Amino acid sequence: MKFENFQIGEKTFCAVAATGTVLDIKTISETHVHGSGGGGTISTDHNGNIYGYSSRVSIGSFTTIKTTAWIKTEEGREIEIKLPIEMPARVGHKVALVGIDCPDTNEIMSYSFVNITTEKIENVTSIDELTAFFDLKLPHESLFGSLFLCGIVGVFIAGISAIVIGGLLRSWFNVDYVSHVFWVTIGLSILVAFIRNLKVDTRTTAKQAKINSEFISHIRSAIQTIMSK
């Protein structure tokens, strides 16, 4: 099932959904244990005294969940879906897998698992992963890069300012402020770098929020349409 197309930049997208009835479902939970540290040494001196030490042992674990389900679609086909979550469904429930399709690149990514019977919704991915998948995750400009660029330009301008302005101050008021002018100009360049980075970052954040909102609004609209049938 495909929904209304929408445009982001030069790419065309649409929300899509596969709906059907659960025929079989199986969830596998795996716990992975990992550790580090340990080891040590033991030694004895000439008097028979024993010395030694052991390193601290650190142990951690994480759990992964994988669910496999067979769904009979409304068209009568049987399809297998695999998701990295515990699907909130059992055999006989009517469900839907909702995602985003990009016809331009023929790429589809799932976003939400919907149990139509129980009206429960579970996201299978994040909005950041979705936008990154379609190359719409906007990069944030590095503050270090801005400081570096403004630093190079600032040194050049500071040198010229120190010679010109410092020379004028020396000739007019008989005072030597060359070094003062130089460092004040450098300081202003750093301030400009911070302000520029903040403005660029704010614009990038606003653009990303608009992209995210566009995706989420169409996914929610698709889910509401499916639930109302």
N, C-alpha and C positions, 0 to 999 in steps of 0.2 A: 504494500500500500504506500503510495507516494502522496505527498502534500504539496502545498503551494511553493513555487520557487521563490527564492530571495537572493539578493546580490550583496556580496561583501567585496569591495574592491573590484577586481576584474573577474572574480570567480562567481559561479552560480551554484547555489546549494538548495537542498530541499530536505525536509524531515521525512523519514521513511519508517515503516513499521512492518514487522512480521508478526501476525497474530495466529493463534491456534490453541489446541488443547494438549495438555501434558499427557504423554503416553507412558513415559518412564523418566525417572530423575534419580541421580546418584551424586552425593556430595562426598568428597575426599578431603580430609584435614591432615596436613603433615606438619609435624613439629621438627624444626631444625635446631640442633644444639651446636654451639661453637664456643671455643675457649682459647685463652692465651695466657702467657706467663708460665710460672712453675720453674722447676729446676733449681739448682743450687750446688754448693760444695761443702764437703766435710773434710777436715784435716786434723792431724794430731801433732803436737809439738814434742820435743825431746823428753819432756817430763810426763808424757802420757795424757796430757790434757786435750780434750776434744773441742774443736771449734768448727763452726759452720753457719751457713745461712741458707734460706730458701726464698725464692721470688714469690710474690703474691700471685695467686691464680684468679683469673677472671673468667667467669662462665656466663654466657648469655644464650637466649633462644628466641626464635620467632616462628610464627605459625602461618602457613599458606593454606588457602582454601580454594578448591577447584570443584565446580559443579558441571556435570554433563547431563543434558536432558534431551529427550526426543519429543518433538512437537509435531502434531498433525495439523497442518495449516488449513485455513478455510477453503483452499482450493483442493484439498485432499492429499497434498504431498506430505511426506514425512521428512523432517529435517532435524539435524543434530546441532545443538548449540552448546558451546563451552564458555563458561564465564568464571572470572576469578573472585566470585562471591558465593555465599550460600543463598541460593535462590529461595525466596519466600513462597514456595508453591509445593503442591503435591499432585499426584496423578488425578486427572479429571478436571483440574483447574484450567480456566481459560486465561491465557497469558499473552503478553506482547513484548517484543524487543524493539525499542525505539532508538533510532540513531540519526545520523546526518549523512546524506549522500552528496557527493560532488560529481555531477555528470561530466564536467569538463575533464576530470582526471580518472573517472570511473572508480573512485575510492569511497568506501563506506566505513563509518566507525560507529559502533554501538555506544549508547549513552545511558539509557535507563531500561531496567527490567520492570515490567508492569504486570501485577497480578490483577486481572480484571475481576475475577471472582471475589477476592478479598479486598480489592481496592488498595492494595499495598504497592508502593513504588520503591525501588532500590536502584540507586545509580551504580553503574558498573565501571565508570571512569570519572575523571574530574574534568572540569571545564578547561583547565590548563593543558591537560593531555589532549583534549579534543582540538583545541586551537593549534597546539604544536603539531599534531598529526596532519593538519591541513596547511601547515607553514604560515599560520596567522598569529603566532606568538611573537609579539613585538619585542625587540631587544632594548634594554635600557642602556643609555650611554654611560660609560665609565667616568666617574669623577676624576680618577687619576689621568685619564686621557684628556679631559678638559683642562686640568691643571697643567699638564705637560705642554699642550698646545698653547694655552695662554701664557705659560711661563716663557716659552721660546719667543713669542711675539712681544711679551712684556719686557724681556731683557733688551730686545732690539729697540723698542720704543723708549725704554728707560735710559738707554745709552744716549739716544738722540736728545731726549728731554734734558738729561743731565748736562750735556754739552751746550745746548741752546739756552734753556731756561737758567741753568747755573751760570752760564757766561753773562747773561743779561743782568742777573742779580749782582754778580761781581762788579760789573761795569757801572751799574746804576747806584748800588748801595754799598759797594766795597765790602761785601760779605761773601764767604765761600760756602754755598749751600749745594754744591754739586752732588756730594754723596747723599744728602738728604733728599734731593729731588729724585735721585736714582732709586732709593729704597721705597720712597712713597709711591713711585710709579709701579714698582714690583708689587707692592701691597695692593694697589688698585687692580692690577692684572689678576691677582689671586681672587680678589673679591668678585670681579667680573666672571671668572671661571665658575665660582660657586653659584652665582645668580643664574648664569647661562645653563649650568647643569640642572638646577632646580626647575627652571622653566621647561627645558626639554623633557625632563623626567615627568613633570606634571602633564604635559601634552601627551606623552606616550601612555601614561596611566589612563588618561581619559579616553584615548583611542581604543586601548585594549578593553576597557570596561564597556565601550559601545559594541565592540565585536562580540564579547562574551554575552552581553544582554540580547543581542540579535539571535545568537544560537539558542540560548535558553528559552526565549519567548516562543520561538517556533517549535521547540521540543515540547514545551508545556501545552501549547495549542494542540499539537498532535495527540498528546496524552489525553487531554480533555475530550477531544473528538472520539477517541477510541473508547474511553470510559462511558461516554454518553450513548453509545450504540447498544 
